[in-house]
Structures are given as C-alpha cells and as structure tokens.
Amino acid sequence: MRVVCVYREGEDYTRTVTDWLEDFYRRTGHEIETLDPDRDSKFCEAYGIVEYPTIIAISDQGQVRAFWPGRNLPMFNEVLYYIS
C-alpha cells in the first residue's frame, strides 16, 4: 500500500500540511510520501487529483483505496489503517 500527500510548497496551506506530516511521523513512526503536483502532473491526472492538498492511499495494484482532498486533513488513524 502506498500513501501519498500531494501539495504545493509556498501556498497558504503548506505550513498546515507540513506540520500534519511531521506530527504523523512523530506519533506513528511512518513517513508519508509527498509529491509536488507541478512536477508529477501525470500522477495527478491518473488519479484525478485536482484539489490540493490531497492525501491518497493506493493499493499495490494501483487502485485507489482512500482519497482525502482539501484542507480538512484526515485523522491519523484513518491514514494509518492503509499503511499497516
């Protein structure tokens, strides 16, 4: 399972996202992969990501298992379920 956070640096939400990612790592010991939508536009197109930030859980076969778009970031246990 792959969990990815797609967001842009320098936006008004960036600090919230980076704080969430750091806190997630401190509390769970798991690091979440991050992608810049401007550098990885094909990934965003493939999974229909048009709102940032977005956290997406993808199975090993490439199927979307969970999708959290927008500034309301998910609870840690929701994301951890897809990592464990």
N, CA, C and O atoms as CSV, one atom per row, in Angstrom:
chain,resi,resn,atom,element,x,y,z
A,1,MET,N,N,0.848,-1.175,0.000
A,1,MET,CA,C,0.000,0.000,0.000
A,1,MET,C,C,0.892,1.237,0.000
A,1,MET,O,O,1.920,1.287,0.676
A,2,ARG,N,N,0.482,2.203,-0.755
A,2,ARG,CA,C,1.230,3.457,-0.886
A,2,ARG,C,C,0.313,4.606,-0.477
A,2,ARG,O,O,-0.813,4.713,-0.963
A,3,VAL,N,N,0.799,5.463,0.418
A,3,VAL,CA,C,0.053,6.653,0.818
A,3,VAL,C,C,0.869,7.866,0.401
A,3,VAL,O,O,2.051,7.979,0.727
A,4,VAL,N,N,0.221,8.771,-0.327
A,4,VAL,CA,C,0.906,9.922,-0.899
A,4,VAL,C,C,0.159,11.201,-0.528
A,4,VAL,O,O,-1.071,11.247,-0.566
A,5,CYS,N,N,0.904,12.222,-0.176
A,5,CYS,CA,C,0.341,13.548,0.075
A,5,CYS,C,C,0.797,14.460,-1.066
A,5,CYS,O,O,1.995,14.658,-1.270
A,6,VAL,N,N,-0.163,15.008,-1.801
A,6,VAL,CA,C,0.131,15.879,-2.938
A,6,VAL,C,C,-0.179,17.310,-2.521
A,6,VAL,O,O,-1.316,17.636,-2.181
A,7,TYR,N,N,0.845,18.163,-2.550
A,7,TYR,CA,C,0.651,19.570,-2.190
A,7,TYR,C,C,1.757,20.422,-2.790
A,7,TYR,O,O,2.798,19.919,-3.212
A,8,ARG,N,N,1.506,21.724,-2.817
A,8,ARG,CA,C,2.495,22.675,-3.334
A,8,ARG,C,C,3.166,23.417,-2.184
A,8,ARG,O,O,2.527,23.782,-1.197
A,9,GLU,N,N,4.460,23.628,-2.336
A,9,GLU,CA,C,5.199,24.467,-1.395
A,9,GLU,C,C,4.813,25.929,-1.624
A,9,GLU,O,O,4.477,26.320,-2.741
A,10,GLY,N,N,4.862,26.713,-0.584
A,10,GLY,CA,C,4.647,28.150,-0.705
A,10,GLY,C,C,3.196,28.591,-0.779
A,10,GLY,O,O,2.928,29.763,-1.047
A,11,GLU,N,N,2.259,27.693,-0.550
A,11,GLU,CA,C,0.844,28.049,-0.541
A,11,GLU,C,C,0.423,28.374,0.892
A,11,GLU,O,O,1.162,28.101,1.838
A,12,ASP,N,N,-0.761,28.955,1.046
A,12,ASP,CA,C,-1.207,29.319,2.387
A,12,ASP,C,C,-1.494,28.101,3.265
A,12,ASP,O,O,-1.544,28.237,4.487
A,13,TYR,N,N,-1.680,26.947,2.696
A,13,TYR,CA,C,-1.936,25.728,3.463
A,13,TYR,C,C,-0.673,24.913,3.741
A,13,TYR,O,O,-0.730,23.937,4.489
A,14,THR,N,N,0.457,25.291,3.160
A,14,THR,CA,C,1.680,24.483,3.235
A,14,THR,C,C,2.103,24.210,4.671
A,14,THR,O,O,2.458,23.079,5.002
A,15,ARG,N,N,2.072,25.206,5.513
A,15,ARG,CA,C,2.508,25.024,6.908
A,15,ARG,C,C,1.624,24.003,7.627
A,15,ARG,O,O,2.122,23.178,8.392
A,16,THR,N,N,0.334,24.059,7.386
A,16,THR,CA,C,-0.592,23.100,7.999
A,16,THR,C,C,-0.257,21.680,7.565
A,16,THR,O,O,-0.250,20.760,8.383
A,17,VAL,N,N,0.020,21.504,6.280
A,17,VAL,CA,C,0.334,20.176,5.750
A,17,VAL,C,C,1.656,19.667,6.308
A,17,VAL,O,O,1.730,18.522,6.754
A,18,THR,N,N,2.693,20.485,6.295
A,18,THR,CA,C,3.989,20.024,6.797
A,18,THR,C,C,3.931,19.718,8.287
A,18,THR,O,O,4.559,18.764,8.746
A,19,ASP,N,N,3.188,20.515,9.047
A,19,ASP,CA,C,3.012,20.219,10.474
A,19,ASP,C,C,2.287,18.893,10.664
A,19,ASP,O,O,2.656,18.106,11.535
A,20,TRP,N,N,1.250,18.634,9.849
A,20,TRP,CA,C,0.494,17.389,9.930
A,20,TRP,C,C,1.409,16.199,9.606
A,20,TRP,O,O,1.387,15.189,10.309
A,21,LEU,N,N,2.208,16.322,8.545
A,21,LEU,CA,C,3.116,15.247,8.147
A,21,LEU,C,C,4.158,14.958,9.230
A,21,LEU,O,O,4.442,13.797,9.526
A,22,GLU,N,N,4.722,16.006,9.817
A,22,GLU,CA,C,5.722,15.825,10.872
A,22,GLU,C,C,5.098,15.194,12.113
A,22,GLU,O,O,5.682,14.296,12.719
A,23,ASP,N,N,3.916,15.665,12.487
A,23,ASP,CA,C,3.225,15.110,13.648
A,23,ASP,C,C,2.833,13.656,13.402
A,23,ASP,O,O,2.929,12.828,14.309
A,24,PHE,N,N,2.394,13.338,12.189
A,24,PHE,CA,C,2.052,11.954,11.839
A,24,PHE,C,C,3.269,11.057,12.024
A,24,PHE,O,O,3.159,9.968,12.588
A,25,TYR,N,N,4.413,11.503,11.558
A,25,TYR,CA,C,5.645,10.715,11.691
A,25,TYR,C,C,6.030,10.533,13.160
A,25,TYR,O,O,6.385,9.432,13.581
A,26,ARG,N,N,5.958,11.619,13.936
A,26,ARG,CA,C,6.316,11.532,15.359
A,26,ARG,C,C,5.411,10.564,16.111
A,26,ARG,O,O,5.876,9.810,16.967
A,27,ARG,N,N,4.132,10.584,15.796
A,27,ARG,CA,C,3.174,9.755,16.538
A,27,ARG,C,C,3.114,8.305,16.059
A,27,ARG,O,O,2.826,7.405,16.848
A,28,THR,N,N,3.383,8.074,14.781
A,28,THR,CA,C,3.207,6.720,14.238
A,28,THR,C,C,4.503,6.043,13.835
A,28,THR,O,O,4.567,4.816,13.759
A,29,GLY,N,N,5.540,6.835,13.576
A,29,GLY,CA,C,6.793,6.273,13.088
A,29,GLY,C,C,6.788,5.983,11.593
A,29,GLY,O,O,7.741,5.409,11.067
A,30,HIS,N,N,5.708,6.382,10.901
A,30,HIS,CA,C,5.588,6.161,9.462
A,30,HIS,C,C,5.682,7.490,8.726
A,30,HIS,O,O,5.068,8.485,9.112
A,31,GLU,N,N,6.461,7.475,7.668
A,31,GLU,CA,C,6.611,8.663,6.837
A,31,GLU,C,C,5.705,8.535,5.619
A,31,GLU,O,O,5.598,7.462,5.026
A,32,ILE,N,N,5.062,9.627,5.254
A,32,ILE,CA,C,4.174,9.633,4.097
A,32,ILE,C,C,4.912,10.274,2.929
A,32,ILE,O,O,5.538,11.325,3.068
A,33,GLU,N,N,4.825,9.626,1.789
A,33,GLU,CA,C,5.439,10.131,0.564
A,33,GLU,C,C,4.758,11.441,0.166
A,33,GLU,O,O,3.543,11.581,0.307
A,34,THR,N,N,5.542,12.397,-0.330
A,34,THR,CA,C,4.972,13.666,-0.788
A,34,THR,C,C,5.298,13.880,-2.262
A,34,THR,O,O,6.341,13.452,-2.756
A,35,LEU,N,N,4.383,14.549,-2.946
A,35,LEU,CA,C,4.575,14.866,-4.357
A,35,LEU,C,C,4.150,16.304,-4.622
A,35,LEU,O,O,3.188,16.799,-4.035
A,36,ASP,N,N,4.873,16.957,-5.505
A,36,ASP,CA,C,4.512,18.291,-5.979
A,36,ASP,C,C,3.683,18.113,-7.253
A,36,ASP,O,O,4.156,17.491,-8.206
A,37,PRO,N,N,2.467,18.641,-7.290
A,37,PRO,CA,C,1.618,18.430,-8.473
A,37,PRO,C,C,2.187,19.044,-9.745
A,37,PRO,O,O,1.837,18.614,-10.844
A,38,ASP,N,N,3.053,20.033,-9.617
A,38,ASP,CA,C,3.648,20.640,-10.804
A,38,ASP,C,C,4.749,19.756,-11.392
A,38,ASP,O,O,4.992,19.788,-12.598
A,39,ARG,N,N,5.402,18.983,-10.558
A,39,ARG,CA,C,6.464,18.087,-11.030
A,39,ARG,C,C,5.932,16.709,-11.406
A,39,ARG,O,O,6.517,16.013,-12.235
A,40,ASP,N,N,4.824,16.324,-10.793
A,40,ASP,CA,C,4.262,14.990,-11.006
A,40,ASP,C,C,2.830,15.090,-11.529
A,40,ASP,O,O,1.919,14.465,-10.987
A,41,SER,N,N,2.643,15.867,-12.565
A,41,SER,CA,C,1.298,16.108,-13.087
A,41,SER,C,C,0.659,14.834,-13.646
A,41,SER,O,O,-0.562,14.691,-13.599
A,42,LYS,N,N,1.455,13.919,-14.167
A,42,LYS,CA,C,0.891,12.671,-14.700
A,42,LYS,C,C,0.275,11.826,-13.596
A,42,LYS,O,O,-0.753,11.182,-13.806
A,43,PHE,N,N,0.892,11.823,-12.429
A,43,PHE,CA,C,0.332,11.110,-11.283
A,43,PHE,C,C,-1.022,11.719,-10.926
A,43,PHE,O,O,-1.992,10.997,-10.698
A,44,CYS,N,N,-1.082,13.036,-10.880
A,44,CYS,CA,C,-2.330,13.728,-10.542
A,44,CYS,C,C,-3.411,13.461,-11.584
A,44,CYS,O,O,-4.571,13.244,-11.233
A,45,GLU,N,N,-3.045,13.476,-12.838
A,45,GLU,CA,C,-4.005,13.184,-13.906
A,45,GLU,C,C,-4.515,11.755,-13.811
A,45,GLU,O,O,-5.709,11.507,-13.980
A,46,ALA,N,N,-3.627,10.827,-13.546
A,46,ALA,CA,C,-4.003,9.417,-13.483
A,46,ALA,C,C,-5.001,9.134,-12.370
A,46,ALA,O,O,-5.872,8.275,-12.512
A,47,TYR,N,N,-4.874,9.856,-11.265
A,47,TYR,CA,C,-5.749,9.611,-10.120
A,47,TYR,C,C,-6.807,10.701,-9.916
A,47,TYR,O,O,-7.516,10.690,-8.910
A,48,GLY,N,N,-6.918,11.626,-10.848
A,48,GLY,CA,C,-7.964,12.640,-10.784
A,48,GLY,C,C,-7.803,13.641,-9.656
A,48,GLY,O,O,-8.791,14.128,-9.106
A,49,ILE,N,N,-6.568,13.948,-9.312
A,49,ILE,CA,C,-6.308,14.895,-8.226
A,49,ILE,C,C,-6.295,16.306,-8.798
A,49,ILE,O,O,-5.443,16.650,-9.617
A,50,VAL,N,N,-7.244,17.109,-8.359
A,50,VAL,CA,C,-7.336,18.492,-8.842
A,50,VAL,C,C,-7.393,19.502,-7.704
A,50,VAL,O,O,-7.378,20.710,-7.942
A,51,GLU,N,N,-7.458,19.013,-6.470
A,51,GLU,CA,C,-7.527,19.887,-5.302
A,51,GLU,C,C,-6.337,19.587,-4.406
A,51,GLU,O,O,-5.974,18.428,-4.203
A,52,TYR,N,N,-5.737,20.636,-3.874
A,52,TYR,CA,C,-4.546,20.457,-3.043
A,52,TYR,C,C,-4.764,21.131,-1.700
A,52,TYR,O,O,-5.373,22.199,-1.634
A,53,PRO,N,N,-4.283,20.532,-0.648
A,53,PRO,CA,C,-3.589,19.250,-0.596
A,53,PRO,C,C,-4.563,18.082,-0.757
A,53,PRO,O,O,-5.764,18.220,-0.526
A,54,THR,N,N,-4.029,16.945,-1.153
A,54,THR,CA,C,-4.783,15.695,-1.224
A,54,THR,C,C,-3.903,14.573,-0.692
A,54,THR,O,O,-2.719,14.482,-1.015
A,55,ILE,N,N,-4.502,13.730,0.123
A,55,ILE,CA,C,-3.823,12.517,0.575
A,55,ILE,C,C,-4.570,11.357,-0.058
A,55,ILE,O,O,-5.799,11.297,-0.018
A,56,ILE,N,N,-3.816,10.438,-0.641
A,56,ILE,CA,C,-4.411,9.318,-1.363
A,56,ILE,C,C,-3.713,8.020,-0.961
A,56,ILE,O,O,-2.487,7.962,-0.863
A,57,ALA,N,N,-4.513,6.985,-0.730
A,57,ALA,CA,C,-3.988,5.647,-0.440
A,57,ALA,C,C,-4.219,4.785,-1.672
A,57,ALA,O,O,-5.339,4.694,-2.174
A,58,ILE,N,N,-3.159,4.155,-2.153
A,58,ILE,CA,C,-3.202,3.380,-3.392
A,58,ILE,C,C,-2.712,1.966,-3.104
A,58,ILE,O,O,-1.684,1.775,-2.454
A,59,SER,N,N,-3.454,0.982,-3.590
A,59,SER,CA,C,-3.053,-0.415,-3.395
A,59,SER,C,C,-1.828,-0.728,-4.251
A,59,SER,O,O,-1.437,0.065,-5.107
A,60,ASP,N,N,-1.235,-1.879,-4.012
A,60,ASP,CA,C,-0.066,-2.300,-4.785
A,60,ASP,C,C,-0.405,-2.504,-6.266
A,60,ASP,O,O,0.485,-2.487,-7.117
A,61,GLN,N,N,-1.686,-2.696,-6.567
A,61,GLN,CA,C,-2.133,-2.858,-7.948
A,61,GLN,C,C,-2.535,-1.525,-8.588
A,61,GLN,O,O,-2.957,-1.491,-9.743
A,62,GLY,N,N,-2.403,-0.434,-7.837
A,62,GLY,CA,C,-2.693,0.891,-8.379
A,62,GLY,C,C,-4.118,1.373,-8.191
A,62,GLY,O,O,-4.497,2.401,-8.753
A,63,GLN,N,N,-4.916,0.657,-7.415
A,63,GLN,CA,C,-6.298,1.054,-7.175
A,63,GLN,C,C,-6.380,2.020,-5.994
A,63,GLN,O,O,-5.680,1.856,-4.995
A,64,VAL,N,N,-7.238,3.024,-6.122
A,64,VAL,CA,C,-7.434,3.986,-5.040
A,64,VAL,C,C,-8.237,3.315,-3.934
A,64,VAL,O,O,-9.321,2.784,-4.176
A,65,ARG,N,N,-7.700,3.344,-2.726
A,65,ARG,CA,C,-8.374,2.759,-1.570
A,65,ARG,C,C,-9.008,3.838,-0.690
A,65,ARG,O,O,-10.040,3.605,-0.060
A,66,ALA,N,N,-8.392,5.007,-0.650
A,66,ALA,CA,C,-8.934,6.131,0.130
A,66,ALA,C,C,-8.429,7.421,-0.496
A,66,ALA,O,O,-7.360,7.463,-1.106
A,67,PHE,N,N,-9.229,8.479,-0.330
A,67,PHE,CA,C,-8.939,9.743,-1.000
A,67,PHE,C,C,-9.438,10.871,-0.099
A,67,PHE,O,O,-10.631,10.958,0.191
A,68,TRP,N,N,-8.517,11.735,0.345
A,68,TRP,CA,C,-8.882,12.854,1.208
A,68,TRP,C,C,-8.442,14.163,0.550
A,68,TRP,O,O,-7.305,14.593,0.748
A,69,PRO,N,N,-9.306,14.798,-0.219
A,69,PRO,CA,C,-8.941,16.061,-0.859
A,69,PRO,C,C,-9.245,17.264,0.039
A,69,PRO,O,O,-10.136,17.217,0.888
A,70,GLY,N,N,-8.493,18.325,-0.167
A,70,GLY,CA,C,-8.791,19.586,0.502
A,70,GLY,C,C,-8.059,19.788,1.806
A,70,GLY,O,O,-7.258,18.960,2.240
A,71,ARG,N,N,-8.360,20.908,2.412
A,71,ARG,CA,C,-7.634,21.353,3.604
A,71,ARG,C,C,-8.018,20.635,4.882
A,71,ARG,O,O,-7.290,20.721,5.871
A,72,ASN,N,N,-9.122,19.940,4.891
A,72,ASN,CA,C,-9.508,19.166,6.072
A,72,ASN,C,C,-8.771,17.837,6.037
A,72,ASN,O,O,-9.263,16.848,5.494
A,73,LEU,N,N,-7.597,17.834,6.619
A,73,LEU,CA,C,-6.751,16.642,6.594
A,73,LEU,C,C,-7.356,15.540,7.462
A,73,LEU,O,O,-8.001,15.831,8.470
A,74,PRO,N,N,-7.156,14.290,7.083
A,74,PRO,CA,C,-7.765,13.173,7.816
A,74,PRO,C,C,-7.129,12.970,9.183
A,74,PRO,O,O,-6.054,13.492,9.477
A,75,MET,N,N,-7.820,12.201,10.001
A,75,MET,CA,C,-7.263,11.822,11.294
A,75,MET,C,C,-6.159,10.798,11.049
A,75,MET,O,O,-6.196,10.051,10.072
A,76,PHE,N,N,-5.186,10.775,11.941
A,76,PHE,CA,C,-4.042,9.885,11.783
A,76,PHE,C,C,-4.460,8.423,11.671
A,76,PHE,O,O,-3.918,7.687,10.847
A,77,ASN,N,N,-5.418,7.996,12.490
A,77,ASN,CA,C,-5.802,6.588,12.467
A,77,ASN,C,C,-6.460,6.194,11.148
A,77,ASN,O,O,-6.384,5.033,10.748
A,78,GLU,N,N,-7.106,7.141,10.467
A,78,GLU,CA,C,-7.695,6.851,9.151
A,78,GLU,C,C,-6.605,6.516,8.137
A,78,GLU,O,O,-6.750,5.583,7.347
A,79,VAL,N,N,-5.528,7.270,8.163
A,79,VAL,CA,C,-4.415,7.061,7.240
A,79,VAL,C,C,-3.590,5.845,7.651
A,79,VAL,O,O,-3.173,5.055,6.804
A,80,LEU,N,N,-3.361,5.702,8.925
A,80,LEU,CA,C,-2.552,4.592,9.434
A,80,LEU,C,C,-3.161,3.251,9.063
A,80,LEU,O,O,-2.425,2.285,8.859
A,81,TYR,N,N,-4.458,3.162,8.970
A,81,TYR,CA,C,-5.136,1.929,8.571
A,81,TYR,C,C,-4.606,1.431,7.229
A,81,TYR,O,O,-4.470,0.224,7.029
A,82,TYR,N,N,-4.309,2.342,6.315
A,82,TYR,CA,C,-3.856,1.964,4.972
A,82,TYR,C,C,-2.351,1.712,4.899
A,82,TYR,O,O,-1.855,1.169,3.912
A,83,ILE,N,N,-1.642,2.102,5.929
A,83,ILE,CA,C,-0.200,1.861,5.967
A,83,ILE,C,C,0.092,0.522,6.638
A,83,ILE,O,O,1.010,-0.194,6.238
A,84,SER,N,N,-0.677,0.198,7.638
A,84,SER,CA,C,-0.437,-1.033,8.410
A,84,SER,C,C,-0.823,-2.278,7.657
A,84,SER,O,O,-0.679,-3.384,8.177
